[in-house]
Amino acid sequence: MRKTVLLVFLCLAAAAGAFAQDLDDVVISGRVVDTNGQAIAGATVTARQTATGQERTATTNSDGRYRLIELPPGPYTIRFAATGFGAKERVELNTISGQNLQLDIDLS
């Protein structure tokens, strides 16, 4: 019985730590469109953390939407690129713990 209670307690403690960690993460999401407002499917969105150089990449869906999750807070450079369009960057985009940032962009 004690082992079962201890096991349940340890599982709950581990889960609580995982949920608490998610509260600090940053989410960057948005939509990539052309100059006419039409969705660009298959565009690449890359977030590079300025301090560490670590990168996370997402690809837009058929609606032009992307979502980068579980990013550590801090400054980022976000690069948007798609075949047939010029690339764009947002430089030194500062994020804070728990932030959900909506970042839409148009490519030409």
C-alpha positions as CSV (number, residue, x, y, z in Angstrom):
1,M,0.0,0.0,0.0
2,R,2.8,2.4,0.9
3,K,4.6,1.7,-2.4
4,T,1.4,2.5,-4.3
5,V,0.8,5.8,-2.5
6,L,4.5,6.7,-3.0
7,L,4.3,5.9,-6.7
8,V,1.1,7.9,-7.2
9,F,2.7,10.9,-5.3
10,L,5.8,10.7,-7.5
11,C,3.8,10.6,-10.7
12,L,1.7,13.6,-9.6
13,A,4.8,15.6,-8.6
14,A,6.5,14.9,-11.9
15,A,3.3,15.9,-13.8
16,A,3.0,19.1,-11.8
17,G,6.6,20.0,-12.7
18,A,5.9,19.4,-16.4
19,F,2.8,21.6,-16.3
20,A,4.6,24.4,-14.5
21,Q,7.4,24.4,-17.0
22,D,4.9,24.9,-19.9
23,L,3.7,28.1,-18.3
24,D,7.2,29.7,-18.9
25,D,7.3,28.7,-22.6
26,V,6.7,31.1,-25.4
27,V,4.4,30.4,-28.3
28,I,4.7,32.3,-31.6
29,S,2.0,31.7,-34.2
30,G,0.4,33.5,-37.1
31,R,-0.3,33.6,-40.7
32,V,1.8,34.1,-43.8
33,V,0.1,35.6,-46.8
34,D,1.0,37.3,-50.1
35,T,0.5,41.0,-50.9
36,N,-3.1,40.2,-51.9
37,G,-3.9,38.5,-48.6
38,Q,-3.9,35.0,-50.0
39,A,-2.5,32.2,-47.8
40,I,1.0,30.9,-48.6
41,A,1.0,27.2,-47.9
42,G,4.4,25.5,-47.3
43,A,6.2,28.7,-46.2
44,T,9.0,28.1,-43.7
45,V,9.1,30.1,-40.5
46,T,12.3,29.8,-38.5
47,A,12.8,31.2,-35.0
48,R,16.5,31.7,-34.0
49,Q,17.1,32.5,-30.4
50,T,19.7,35.3,-30.5
51,A,21.6,34.4,-27.3
52,T,22.1,30.7,-28.1
53,G,21.7,30.4,-31.9
54,Q,19.2,27.6,-31.4
55,E,16.6,27.3,-34.1
56,R,13.1,26.0,-34.3
57,T,11.2,25.7,-37.7
58,A,7.6,25.4,-38.7
59,T,5.9,25.1,-42.0
60,T,2.6,26.8,-42.8
61,N,-0.5,24.8,-43.5
62,S,-2.9,25.3,-46.4
63,D,-4.4,28.3,-44.6
64,G,-0.9,29.9,-44.3
65,R,-0.9,29.3,-40.5
66,Y,2.1,28.3,-38.4
67,R,2.8,27.7,-34.7
68,L,6.1,27.5,-32.9
69,I,5.6,26.1,-29.4
70,E,7.7,25.5,-26.3
71,L,10.2,28.2,-27.0
72,P,12.4,29.5,-24.2
73,P,11.8,33.2,-23.5
74,G,14.3,35.7,-24.8
75,P,15.2,37.6,-28.0
76,Y,14.5,36.0,-31.4
77,T,15.1,36.6,-35.0
78,I,12.1,35.2,-37.0
79,R,12.7,34.5,-40.7
80,F,9.8,33.9,-43.2
81,A,10.6,32.3,-46.5
82,A,8.6,30.7,-49.4
83,T,9.5,29.5,-52.9
84,G,8.7,32.3,-55.3
85,F,8.7,35.0,-52.6
86,G,11.3,37.3,-51.1
87,A,12.2,36.3,-47.5
88,K,11.5,38.6,-44.6
89,E,13.0,38.8,-41.0
90,R,11.8,40.3,-37.7
91,V,15.0,41.0,-35.8
92,E,15.5,41.2,-32.0
93,L,11.9,40.3,-31.2
94,N,11.9,40.1,-27.4
95,T,9.7,37.6,-25.7
96,I,8.8,37.0,-22.1
97,S,7.8,34.0,-20.1
98,G,4.3,32.7,-20.9
99,Q,3.9,35.0,-23.9
100,N,1.6,34.0,-26.8
101,L,2.7,36.1,-29.6
102,Q,0.6,36.6,-32.8
103,L,2.9,37.4,-35.7
104,D,1.3,37.7,-39.2
105,I,3.4,38.7,-42.2
106,D,3.0,39.2,-45.9
107,L,5.6,38.2,-48.5
108,S,6.1,39.7,-51.9
